[in-house]
Amino acid sequence: MDEKPYKGFVIWHLLWSNLGMRPLRSALSVMALSLQVFLVLLIVGLTSGALSDWRTRAEGVGADIIVQPPNSSIFFAFSSAVMPESLTDEIASLPGVDEVAPVLIVVDQHNLGVVYGIDFDRFAGLSHGFTFLDGGPFTQPNQAIADDLAAQSRKLRVGRPVALLGHEFMVSGIVVHGKGARFFIPIKTAQDIAGADKRVSMFYVRSKGDTEAVRNELVKKLPTYKIRSMAEFSTLMTSSNLPELKPFLRSFTTLGVIISFLVILLTMHTMVLERTRDIGVLKALGSSRLEICGMILGETLVMVALGVVVGLCSTYGVVAILHRTSPTLQISIEGAWIVRAILLTIGGAIAGATYPALRAAQSDPVEALAYE
C-alpha cells in the first residue's frame, strides 16, 4: 500500500474524529466563533442602518438645502431651537428660493424619538406632499401625524390617542414613511412644549433649480449659520465620514478577533495534548511537520466555516425578528462587512491555532509514543 494516501487518510480521519469525539467542546468553539461574526455584523448593521435611514428620510423631505444654527450637528436630534422663525420670510424672499419650511425638532425623552413641529402647508410644499394611507392633515393643536412604521410599531389608528413629548395627541393621519421624522405636530404646539416661542431648529429650503447659487446667497445673507446642500449632507451620513463611530466599530472588531484567538488557542492546545500519541504515530509513519500543521489548521478552518455559517444564520434570523417586532429599527447588512467579518474570524482563528500547530509539528515521535 502506498504510504502517502494512507497517511492522508489517517490525517483527515483524525481531523473529523477529533471534532466528533468532543462534540460539546467543538460545539462551544463553533458558537464562540459565530459570536464574533454575529457581533460585528449586528453592530455594524445597526449603525449603518440608522445612518442610511436618517439620510433617506432627510432626502425624502424634498429640500435641496438645509439651514442650521452655527456649530450644529448633522444629527438633527442635537439641534437646538435658537433660530428665529421670522427668517422664513427672509429666506423665501431670495430670488432663487422656491419654498422654505421651518422645523422645530423635539426629542421625546420617553423613547428618544424625534418629533417634527412643522407648518404643514410649507413642509408639504417642499415635495409632492405626504402620501396619506389613512386620515389627513392635523387641524387642531393637539393632533399629530404618524408615519406607517411608527403606526405599525405602536399599533396606532386614526382618531386614537398617542403619547408624545409627555402630552396626549390624537392621530389625525398615517402617512408613508420617509419624510424626516416618525411623528409631526403643529409647529406652534411644538414651540409651546419646548418653550421655544417663535424659534425653530432648522429650515428646509427648496431652490428653483440652481441649488449652488441659492446656497451661496444664503451663505452671504446668513454668514454665521451652517448651510449645507442635501448632496453634501448625504455624503456626510456614512460611518466612514463620522470619526466618532470609528473607535466604537474598531473596539467591536478587535473584541471579535480576541474571542476567536483565545477560543481556538485553548481548543487546539487541548487537542494537541489529548492526541499526543496519535501525532506520534503520524510522525512515525513519516508525516512531515507541514502535514501535522496542516491537520491542526484544517480542523481550525472546519470550525471557522461552521462558525461563519451559524453566525450568518443567527444574524439574519435576529434581523428578521427585529424587523417584525421593531419596524422603525433599520438594520443594513452590507456585503463588504460580511467579507470583513469572515476574514477577521479566519485571521483570529489561524493566529490562535499557530502555537498548537507548531508544538504538534515539533513533538518528538519517540516521546509522543511513550506518552500516557
N, C-alpha and C positions, 0 to 999 in steps of 0.2 A: 504493500500500500504506500502511495506517495505521502510523505510526511507533511508537506505544505497544506494540501486540502484538509488533512486530518487535524493539523494544528489550528487551521482557520475555523473548522467546525467546533473544536473544543473551546476556542476563544469566544465565538458567538454564543455557544451554549452556556458558557459561564456568564456572559453578559445578560442574557434573558433570565437565566435561572436565579441570578442574584436578585433581580427585581421581584421575581415571584416568591423567593424563599423568605423575604422580609416584606410582605405586602403592606403592612401598616407603615413601616418606615418609608417605603417607596411612595405610598400614597401621601404621607405628610410632606415629603420632599417635593412632590409634584404640586401639592396645594400651596406650599410656600413660594414656589416659582410662579405659579399662576397668580399669586397675590401681587407680585411685582407688576405683572402685565396689567392686572385689574386696577391697581392704584394709579399707575402712570396714565392709562387711558381714561379712567374716570375723572381724575383731577384735571387733566388737560382738556378733556371733553367738556367739563363744566365751565372752565374759564373761556375756552374758545366759543362754546355755545352762547354764553352770556354776552360776550363781546359782539358776536355775529348778530345776536338778537337785538342788542341796543343799536347797532349800526343799521340794521334793516328797518327797525321802527323809526329811526331818525330820518332815513331816506324816504320812508313811506309817507311822511308828512307832506311832502311836495315842495318844500322850500329849496332854494338854491344857496342861501346864505344864513348863517347863524350869528346873531349878535349877543355877546355875553358880557358880564362885568369884567373889569380888569382882574388878572390873575385867577380867572375861573378855570375849573377843571373840565375836561372833555366828558366826564361823568356828570350828567345833568343833575343827579340827585344831590350833588355837593354844591350846587349853585345857590347863592344867597339872593334874596329879593331886595336888591339895592338900586335897581334901575327905575327911573320914573316912568310911569305908564304914558305920560304925555309925549314921550319920544315916538310913540306910534305915528302920530300925525306928521312929525318932523321927518321921519324916515319915509313915510308914504309920499311926502311931497317931492322927493328926489325924482328926476325925470325918468330914470331907468327902472324904477321900482313899480311892480305890478300889484303886489299885495304884501301886507305886513300883519303878523299875528302875534300879539303879546301873550306870553305864557308865564304863569306863576307855578313853580314846581314845589309841591309839598310832599314830604315823605311821611307815610303812615307809620308811626312808631310801633304799631301792633305787629305788622308783618314786613316792615321795611319796603313796602311797595310804593311806587311813585305815582302820584295823582297830579294830573294837569288841570290847573284852573285856566279856562280859555274863554275868549269871546267867540262863541260858536260860529257866527257868520264869517268872521275873519279867518278863523282856523280852517273851516271847511273850504273857504275860498282859495287856500293855497294849492289845492288839488281838485279832484272831481268830487270832493266831499266824502263823508262817511258812507259806507255801504251798510245800511241797517238790515239786520236779519229779523229784528222784531222791534216794535215800538218806534220812537222817533226822538228828536232833539229835546233837551230839557227846556222847560218853560217856567219853572219855579226855582227859587234859590236853593231848595232842599232836594233837588233832583240830580241824578248822576247818570252818565252813560258808561257802560261796561263793554269791554271787547269780548269776543266769543270764548277765548281761552280762560279769561277770568271768570266769566259766567259759568263755564263748564266746571272749573275748579271749585267754585264756591256755590254751585247749584243755584244760580240766580235766575229770576224770572222778571219780566217787565211788570211793574206795579208792586213788586215785593221790596221790602226794606233791605238795605245793606249798610253795614257799619264801616265808615271811612273817617279817618282822622279824629276819632273819638266822638263822631256825630252820626246820627242816623239819616240816611238819604233814601229816597225812593228811586228805583231803577226806571228811567224813562225810555231807555232804548239799549239794545245789544247790537254791536257793530262788528264787522270783520276786523281782526287784529292787524296791527302793522302801522298804526298812526301815532307813534310816540310813546304813549302810556297805556296802561290797562284800564284806568278809570279817568273820566273827565267830569269836571263840575264847573259851574259858572265862575268866572274869574273874580267877581265881587265876593262871592261866598268864600272862595279860597283866600282872598285878602283879609276878610274878617277873621277867619280861623287862624291864619298865620300872623295876624297883627301887622300886616304889611299894606296899609291903606295907600291906594294909588301907586303901588310899586309892583314890579314884576321881576322874574328871574332871567328872562331871555326874550329875544324876538326872533321869530322865523320870518325870513324875507324871501319873496319870490321876485326874480327880475323879469324884465320883458324880453330877455334873450341874451344880452351881453352881461353875463354874471361877473366877470372880472372887472368890467368898467363900473358896475354898481358897487362892487366890493371896494374899489379904490375911492369912490365917492364917499362911502361910509367911513373909510379909514380917515379921510380928510375931515369929515364932519364930526366924527367921534374918535379922536386920536387915542384916548386913554382906554377904550373898550377893546375887548377881544373879538375880532371879526374873522370868521373862517368860512370858506366856501364849503358846501356839502361834500365836494370831492376831497378836499383836504381833511375834513373830519373823518370820512370813510377810511382814508389811508392810515389815520392815527389809531383807529379802533381795531388793532391787531395786537396779539400778545407779544410779537417781536418788537413792536414800537412802544411798548409800555415797560420801562425798566423796573417798575415796582413788582411786576409779575415774574421777572426772570429769576430772582433768588428763590421765590416760592416754588416755581416749577423745578428749578435745579435741585432744591432740597429733596423733593419727592423722587426725582430720578436717581439721585445719589442714594437715598434710602433703599430704593428698589435694588440697586446694584449690590449694596451691602447685604441685603437679605439673601439674594441668590448666591453671593460669595460664601457667606457663612453656612448656609444650608448645604451646599454642595461640598464644601470643605469638610464639614462634620460627617456627612453621609459617605463620601468617598474614602475618607480616612478610616472610618469604622469598617467599611467594606474591605479595604486592603488588609486590616488586621484580622478580620474574620477569614479571609481567603489566602492567608499566607502560604498554607500547604498547596493550595490549588495553583497559586502563582509559581511556587517552586516546581511543581510538576510540569507546567508550561515551559519554564526555563530549562528544565532537564530534557524536555523534548526538543529543545533547540530554538524556542521562541526568542526573538530579539527584544531588546529594550523598547524599540519602536512599536513592536506588536503589543507589548504589555501596556505601554502608554495609550495605544490606540484602543485597547479594550476598555480602559478606565474612561477615556474621553468619549468613547462610543456610548457607554452606559449613561454618561452625563448628558449627552446630546439627546438620547432617548427620553430622559426625564424632562429635559428642556422642551422638547417637542410636545410631550403630553401636557406640560405646564402651560405652554402657549395656547394650546387648544382649549384647555379648561379656562384659562384666563380670558380668552376672547369670548367664549360662550357665556361666561359669568358677566362680563362687561355688557354685552349686548342684551343679556337677559335682564340685568338691573336697569339698563336704559329703557327697555320696553316697559318695565313695571313703572318706572318714574314718569314716563310719558302718559301712562294711564292714570296714575294717582296724582301727579302734579303737572297738568298740561302747560302751565306757564313756565315751567323749568325747561330751558332749552339746552340740549347736550349735543355737541358736534364731535364725532369721532373721525378724525382726519386720517387718510391713508398713510401720510408721511409719519405720523406719530405711531401708527401700528408697527411700521417698519422699525422705528427707533426703539420702541418698547421691546420688540423681539431681539434686536441687536444688543440692547442693554442686558437683557436676560442671558443671552448666549455669552456675552463678554464676562459678566459676573460669574456665571457657572464655570466657564473654562478656567478663569483665574482661580476659582476655588478648587478645581479638580487638578490643577497643575502639581501642587506639592504631593498629594497622594499618588498621582501617576508616576512622578519621578521616584518616589520612595519605593513603589512596587517594582519599577523597572530596575532599580539598583540593588534589590534584595539578592542575597547570596542563595543559590538553589540548594546547597547542602544544608545551610541553617534553616531555610524555609521548610525542607522536607522533614527536618528534625523538630519542627515547631509543634507544640501541643496546644 
